[in-house]
Amino acid sequence: MARKKFTGTPPHSNAIILFDGVCVACSWSVHFILEHETQELFQFAALQTKFGRDLLRRGSLPMELATLVLADGPFLYTESDAVLRIGLHLKGFNLLSRVALVIPAPVRNLVYRCIAKNRYRLFGKQKSCMVPPPELSHRFLD
């Protein structure tokens, strides 16, 4: 599943990125997105938060996901689709993301799943969810 439509109304007007709050690589990717986005488009929530769990439930997604999730308008994107759609809005990654979207999703997702499955072993795991700095707290949903 790479793209799924919400049933009912979308939960938020901004694009929301759900990430694994205890994964070191996932937390790093949030910082990377914040530094490279072309406009303040995204808001963030850890999969472990009440907001994250509610969004997964509203999108009929399993609670134990090993993927980044992008909720954008009426759609939820997961795996490589989420990463590449986010990349469309990052300085220096727009063209690369457009080209990579041409690669068939099953091929892209095979690579994504391999990294996601081994993310804690490769990058580490934090004891608790990432806490945003005060100046960015308005971008994070609980």
Secondary structure as GFF3:
##gff-version 3
##sequence-region A 1 142
A	DSSP	beta_strand	3	5	.	.	.	ID=ss1
A	DSSP	beta_strand	15	19	.	.	.	ID=ss2
A	DSSP	alpha_helix	24	36	.	.	.	ID=ss3
A	DSSP	beta_strand	42	46	.	.	.	ID=ss4
A	DSSP	alpha_helix	50	58	.	.	.	ID=ss5
A	DSSP	beta_strand	69	72	.	.	.	ID=ss6
A	DSSP	beta_strand	75	78	.	.	.	ID=ss7
A	DSSP	alpha_helix	79	87	.	.	.	ID=ss8
A	DSSP	alpha_helix	94	100	.	.	.	ID=ss9
A	DSSP	alpha_helix	105	117	.	.	.	ID=ss10
A	DSSP	alpha_helix	119	123	.	.	.	ID=ss11
A	DSSP	three_ten_helix	134	139	.	.	.	ID=ss12
###
